[in-house]
Amino acid sequence: MNQATTGGKRRVVLISDPILFSEGLQILLNNMEDVELMGPWEPAPGTLQHIAEEEPDIVMLVEGEPRSKASNMIITAILESYPSLPLVHLTLLENRLQVYAPYASPARK
């Protein structure tokens, strides 16, 4: 996590397909004092490289249509490349929210 370098702000990457669907979310996030928004970016081949360069605290993927094969591929790529990076997936037409986050279960004695 990179909060120390951004004055305590959470660095949020917003990926949206199409970008039009994320406008409201973009306005909300930009108005939050403790959030530094990067994006929205369209899902593209260079997205993983942008994530590596920006070192966000969280990634949000917003889709206007039901979950597609392309979104499955980008979700899988992000989770494989950055397993400790929380990922929020919003599907607007299905009114669905999924959160992928690292979780460690304490060992039992």
Buried (B, 14 or more C-beta within 10 A) or exposed (E): BEEEEBEEBBBBBBBBBEBEBBEEBBEEBEEEEEBBBBBBBEBEEEBBEBBEEBBBBBBBBBBBEEBEEEBEEBBEBBBEEBEEBBBBBBBBEEEEEEEBEEEEEEEEE
